[in-house]
Amino acid sequence: MDKFYAAVAGGIVMLFLTPAIHPLSKRLEKLSRRIYKIKPVSIHVERDPSIIYAGFPRWVGSSVWLPELPDGAPDDPTDWHSWAQGLGGADAYVTVLKVTITSRELATVVVNPPKVRRDSLPIGMPPKGLIATSPVGGAEMNPRRIQINLAMGTSIWVNPDGEPIEARSLTLASGDVEQFYVYVIAESGRYKWHLELPVLIDGNREVIRIADGEHSFVTYGMEGFSEYLWHDDSWKARDPL
């Protein structure tokens, strides 16, 4: 019986102590994160289309700038970015990024449109190189996203229809994950660029630099270039618009 009464007494004590201990443990957890400079959220920016579109049907389109027309092309359009880079090429028309925010504790996160830091680079007249395209093979994916126009330097949140919307405001519990896309578009010319993404975390401002590793991104517009479509394992010149 003594053990029974001791267990009951222990349960009653814990019942009263838990409401006091839990907030204290949360405060100690936050204090330790500040001491060791552990941020409440982590932000990762994915640049590789084969990872961004992992699990999607293989009908995602892709356009790249290449110095010259190669003999063949990868079967999967999501592999075209790394393939083009290996040939001295770069993205054409759009560079797609995927941002993942992971929370380590309860946090409010506001994601504002990024600042665009860009340089316009000469392409020559007529421009050197060409555009190689793997056409969209099904329904085009247009998610809610941040959309950037490199020519104008504009940066806005848009819905799937491309209409402007307010900046994302997120309330994330511990372990929550939020993802969104960034579409960076060049219709003409050639741009070397990086982004500075302003994020407000529990009222504290942080600016995340988004670049291609240690280097800036390079994106070509399609205007003025000859374009070739990869279809039925061969290249076909597209008639100019």
C-alpha positions, -999 to 999 in steps of 0.1 A, spaced: 0 0 0 29 24 8 40 21 -29 5 29 -41 2 60 -19 37 71 -29 28 68 -66 -5 87 -61 14 115 -42 40 116 -69 13 120 -96 -4 148 -77 29 166 -73 37 163 -110 2 175 -119 9 208 -101 45 211 -111 41 205 -148 24 238 -157 53 256 -140 81 234 -153 70 235 -190 72 273 -195 105 273 -176 119 245 -199 108 264 -229 126 296 -217 157 277 -209 156 261 -244 153 296 -260 181 309 -238 204 281 -248 197 287 -284 207 324 -280 238 315 -261 249 290 -288 235 312 -316 211 286 -328 185 302 -349 148 293 -344 144 285 -381 167 273 -408 164 283 -445 176 263 -474 175 273 -511 176 245 -536 189 253 -571 190 219 -588 159 212 -609 163 175 -605 157 179 -568 132 207 -570 110 186 -593 117 152 -578 86 131 -579 69 152 -606 59 137 -640 87 141 -666 68 167 -685 84 198 -669 98 220 -697 133 234 -698 152 259 -718 189 265 -717 215 287 -735 243 267 -752 274 279 -771 266 254 -799 241 227 -807 252 193 -792 245 159 -807 220 148 -781 203 157 -748 193 141 -715 159 123 -715 148 140 -683 143 178 -687 152 183 -650 187 172 -658 192 199 -685 205 225 -661 235 204 -649 240 191 -685 241 227 -699 265 239 -673 289 211 -682 288 224 -718 294 260 -708 257 269 -709 233 285 -686 195 288 -679 173 305 -705 141 324 -698 136 313 -662 157 301 -633 137 283 -607 146 281 -570 128 263 -541 131 277 -506 125 254 -476 120 269 -441 123 245 -412 113 256 -376 131 244 -345 106 261 -322 73 281 -324 81 311 -346 63 337 -368 81 342 -401 73 369 -427 89 363 -461 91 396 -481 100 397 -519 138 397 -523 160 425 -535 175 418 -569 211 426 -574 218 423 -612 242 432 -639 232 432 -676 259 416 -697 264 421 -735 253 393 -758 265 407 -791 247 413 -824 238 388 -836 240 370 -802 264 341 -799 250 307 -791 214 293 -792 185 282 -771 178 245 -766 143 236 -753 126 206 -740 89 215 -745 64 211 -717 49 177 -720 17 181 -700 -1 205 -677 23 234 -668 30 239 -631 24 274 -619 25 274 -581 22 304 -557 56 319 -558 79 350 -558 83 362 -594 112 383 -604 116 402 -637 153 408 -643 148 435 -670 126 456 -647 142 445 -614 107 439 -599 100 412 -573 65 403 -561 45 374 -546 20 361 -571 -7 334 -570 -9 305 -596 -26 329 -620 3 353 -618 -17 380 -599 1 399 -572 -6 389 -536 7 399 -501 39 387 -486 37 353 -469 32 353 -432 38 319 -415 33 307 -380 54 276 -376 54 251 -347 85 232 -338 93 208 -366 71 225 -392 83 229 -427 72 254 -453 83 256 -489 78 280 -518 92 287 -552 111 317 -567 108 322 -605 135 345 -619 126 355 -655 147 371 -684 129 377 -716 158 392 -734 195 399 -728 218 382 -704 220 388 -666 244 380 -638 225 382 -605 219 372 -570 191 379 -545 189 392 -509 158 377 -493 145 397 -463 129 375 -436 113 387 -404 116 360 -377 97 368 -345 102 405 -352 139 402 -359 151 411 -395 174 387 -413 187 390 -449 195 357 -467 219 360 -496 208 336 -525 235 329 -550 247 299 -571 272 287 -545 300 313 -543 290 327 -577 262 347 -591 235 331 -613 234 337 -650 202 337 -669 196 344 -707 166 358 -723 154 340 -754 148 370 -776 171 372 -806 184 337 -803 178 307 -827 158 281 -808 159 243 -812 134 218 -798 144 184 -786 117 160 -799 118 123 -808 155 122 -800 165 149 -825 167 187 -828 142 207 -847 145 244 -854 116 264 -841 102 290 -865 108 325 -851 77 342 -836 
